[in-house]
């Protein structure tokens, strides 16, 4: 089987999708020679405005790739920036089935956050004016209108040409199925990190891992930790990551005299593994709707429980498996209560840790690949 992967970017340093794709291609090369993957992506992120609607250069390049590689199937991932979906028309003319892997909420709402300007969660997308005027974040009417038109244009092409879709979470699957009217299913993300420290875990600090952007909820976490450290002065919080608001977060910490907070900056894979291994638990306080939450799976791989906001796509799975605590996003008081509960109730924490470990055992890359292979075969038979 020959599978052409189409994605905006090729460089795995850009984000989680590229990291996953690199793992997918490498795993297949080493373990499944019956499947050959070819990954098309662009290294340069820069595009002109008109190219964001129709990128002739990348479309031509993908068509050439289809002609030379002759794939049995195309699996498209994050597209719409450097890569536009026009290649799908050519693939359809060649009767090549296309699977679209949706990894976020962009094709539901082009602003992706699924929040209105009052911070309320959107459960459906009602149309152009509501999106431009009332959905968060709002830049200006011109920019938001162009963003909406581009997304709508691309969505119409995708809807017309794909044969099947995949998403990593039940919530996103339900929204995509309703919006596109096409069959698809949930294929949970695999764990992309291993735990070499089994039996050596410590419990030294609370941990946040992620981008330091306003929507990640780190200001809420700092406000909550300020209350915690006043009551439990020996507790520590480590923040691993970098981003647009790092300087503001550090300034906020200093100005409010919040003790025992350590900003570590961006960390590589090996450094993150050691951080997970020695954490008491991990906090994921996101204040935007996220399709999954790989930090949660990575925490579980290290037998650590989590406290997450109710905007994580994996919320339902965490709740059903009883592997972590969930709080209403942006609620400092309830986050503080959850942190205190895990700090003071060791029996509960151990129970959640065991459930987390059990939950993640079936999410190995080996199992993930078997499921993906079955989906590919199913789509090809159809």
N, C-alpha and C positions, 0 to 999 in steps of 0.2 A: 504494500500500500504506500502510495506517495501522497504526502500531505503538505500543501503549501500554507504556511503561517503568514498572515498579513497583519502588520501592526504598525502604528505610527513610527515607532523608534526601534532601533536595534541595540543601542547601548544599554546594557543592563544596569548602569549606574543611575538611570533616570528614575526608576520606580519599581514597585512590586510586580507589575505585569511583566516587565522585562526580566526581572530576577526569576520569575516563574518560568518564562519561556526558555531562558538559558538552561534551567534545570531540566525542563521537558526534553529539549533537544539532546542534551548530554546523556540523560537517562536512556533515551531510545537508542542512541548510538552504542551504548555500552551493553544494553540488556535486551533490546528488541530489534534486531536487524531486519525483521520483516516489515517494519515501518520506517520509511525515510522521510524526515522532516526537512523542509527548506524554509528558512525564515527570511521574509522580506520586511525590512524596516529602514528608516532613514536616520543617519547619524546627526545631521544638522537640524536643530529644532526651528530655525528661522524660516518663516514663510511670509509672503506678501498677502495683503488682504484678499485679493481676488483668488489666490491659490487656496485659501481656506474654503472657498466654495467649490472650486474645481481645480485640482492640481494636475495639469496635463502631463507634467514630467513624470511624476510618480505613477500615474495611471498608465502611461506608455511603458514604463519600466516593469510594472506588474504584469501587463499583457505579454511583454517579451518573456518574462519569467514563466508565465503559464505556457507559452508556446514551446519553450525549451525544456522546462522541467516536466511538463505534461502530468500535472497532479490528478489523482483520482478524486481528491476532495480538497476544499479550501476551508481552513479554520481562521476566521477573522477575529481579531481582538480589539484593542483600543485604536479606533480610527476616527478621522474627522479633523485632524490638524495637518500634519505633513502628508498624510494619506487620506484621500477622499474616496467614497465608496463606488466611484464610477466604473472601476474594474469589474464590478459584479455583473454588469450588463454583458461584458465579453465572456465571463465565465459561464453565464447562463446560456449564451448562444452556443457554447461548447458542451452543454449538458453536464457541467461540473457542479455537483452539489456544494452548497455553502452553509457552514455552521457559524453563527455569530455568537461569540462569547462576550456577553455584557458584564462588565466589571464594576460599573458604577451607575448612577441614576441620570446620566447626561441625556440619554434618549427618552427619558420620561419628562424631565425638566432640564432645559439647557443650562440652568444655573447650578444644577447638580446637588445643591444642599437640601432641597426638599423642605424648605422652611419659608414661611411668609415673613413680612417685615416686623411682625410682632413676636417672632420666634416660635410660632406654632407649626407643628408638623403637618405637611401636606400629605393627604392620603390619595389624592388624585390631581390630575393636571387639567385645568378647565379651558385654557386657551391663551391666545396672544396677549390681549390687553391685561388680563389678570397676572400673567407671568411678568410682563414688562413693568407693570406699575406696582405690583404687590409682592413679588417673590424676592427673597434674599439670596445674594447681595444685589443691591441696586447701584449701578454706576451712573448711567445717564440714558435717556430714552433712545438716543441714536444707537449707542453701543449695544444696549440690551435688545433693541429691535433687530439689529444685524445678527446678533447671536441667535436669537429665536428663529429668524428666517433661514440661517445656515443650518441649524439643527433640523428644522422641519424639512428642508430640501433633502438633506442626507437621509433622514429617517424614511422618507417616502421611497428612496432608492433601495434602502436596506429591506424595508417591508416587502417590496415587490420581488426581491431576488433571493432572500435567504430561504433555506429549506428547514432549518431547525435552529434553536438557540439554547445556550447554556448560561446559567448564572451561579454564583457561589452561595446564595442564600435563598431561603424560602420566600422571604418578603419581596425580594427583587424579582424572583420568578413569577410571582403572582401579578406584580405590576406590569412586567414585560408582556406576559400572556394576555392581559387585559388590553394593553395599549396597542399591541401588534397583531393580535388575533392569529398567532402562529404557534405551532406546537414546540415545546421545549421542556427542559427539566433542570433541576438543581444538581450541580456537581460541586460539592464542598471543596474548598481549597485544601490542599495537602499541607502537612508540616514541612517547611523547607529548612529546618534547622534541627540538628541532633543534640542530644544531651550526653556528653561524655563524663558528667560528674554525678552519675547515679550513686546514691549512698554518701555523697560528700556535701550535700546541700547544707548551706547555712541559712540563717534568718537574721540579717543584719539591718535592713532598711526597707523603706517603701520605694517603689520604682515606677517611673513613667518612661516609656519609650515611644518616640514618634516625632513628627515635624513640630517645630515650635511656631505654629500659626494660631491666630486668634480662635479659629473654629475648633481647635483641638481641645479646648476646655482647660488649658493649663492655668489660666487666671483663677478659675473656679477651684482648681486643685490647690493652688497656693493659699487662697482664702480659707479653705478647709483645713489645710495643714497648719496654718497659723493657730487655729483653735486647738488642734491636736497637740502641738508642741508646747502650748501653754499648760496643758493638763499632763502631758507625758514628755517632759523636757529632754529625755534621752533619745526620743525617736528621730530618725533621719529620713530625708527624702532626696533621692537621686533622680535627676532629670537628664536623660540621654537623648540627644537630638539637636538639630539646629533648624533655624527658620527665620521668617520675616520679623517675628516679634521677640526674638531672644533678648535683645537689648532692653526692650520694655519690660519683659518678665524679670530680668535681673534688677532693673531699676525699681520695679514694684516690690521685689523682695527686700531690697536694701532700705527703701523709704519706709516700709512697714515693719522693719526690724524682725523679719521672719527668720528664726534661727534654724540651723541644721539643714539648709537646702544647698545642694551641690549641683551646679550646672556643669555637665560633663562634656557637652558638645557632641558632634557626630561620632559614632563608634563603628568599627568594623565588625564583621561577623563573630570573630573570636572574642573580641572584647564584650560584645553583647551577650555571648554565651556565659561568660563569667559573671556578668551583672545579673542575669536571670537566676543563675545558680545560687547566688548569695542573698537574694531578695526575700523579704517576708511574704509579700504579695505584690501584684502589679495593678496599677490604676489606669483605666482608659476612659477619660471623662469627656469624650467627643461631644461637640455641640452642633454637629451636622449629621445628617443621615448617611451612614456608611454601609456599603454593601456587605461587608463581612467583618474584618478585623484580624489581620494575621498576627498581631502582637498577642492576641488572646491565645491562639494556637501555640505560639512559641512559649508562652508562659506555661501552658498545660504540659508541653513537652518536658519542662523542667520541674514538673510536679508542683507548680505554684498555682494558687487560685487567683481570681481577679475581682476587682470592683469595676463595673462598666456602667456607662450611661445607657439609657433606654433608646438611644439612637443607633446602636450598633446592629448591623444586619444579623449578627449571630446571637442576638438577645434571646430569641425563642429557644435555640439549642442550649444555651447556657442555663436558661430557666428550667427546661425539661430535664436536663442531666444533673441539675443541682450542683453545678461546678463553680459557681461564683455568685456574687451579690450584684444587684442591679438598682440604680438610683435614678430619679428623674433628672434629665440633663439640666445643668446650670443651677441645681439646688444645693447650695453650700451646706445647709443644715443636714440634709439627708445623706450627702456624701460623708460628712463628718461622723454621723451615726454609724454608717457602714464601716468606715475605717476603725472606729473605736470598737465595734463589735468583733472585728477580726483580730484586733490587738489584744482584746481581753478574753475572748472565748476560744481557747486553744482547741477544744474538742470540735467545735464547729469548723475551725480553720482546717484541721486535719481531715475532717470528713469531706470538705469541699476539695481539698487537694487530691484526695483519693479518687473522687468522682471526676475531677479534671484529668487525672492520669488515665482513667478508664476511657473517658470520652475520646481522647486523642489517639488511642492505640490503633483505631481502625482508619486513621487519616494519614497513613504512611504514603509516600509517593508511589510505592509499588501498588497499593490498593487503588490509589487515584488513577494510575495509568491503566490498570485493568478495566476500570469503569469507563474511562475515556475511549479505550480501544473498542469496547462493546458498543458505545454510542456511535463511533465512526462506522462500525460494521452495520449497525442498524440503519443509519442514514444511507449508506451505500446500497443496501438491499432495496430500500424504498425507491 
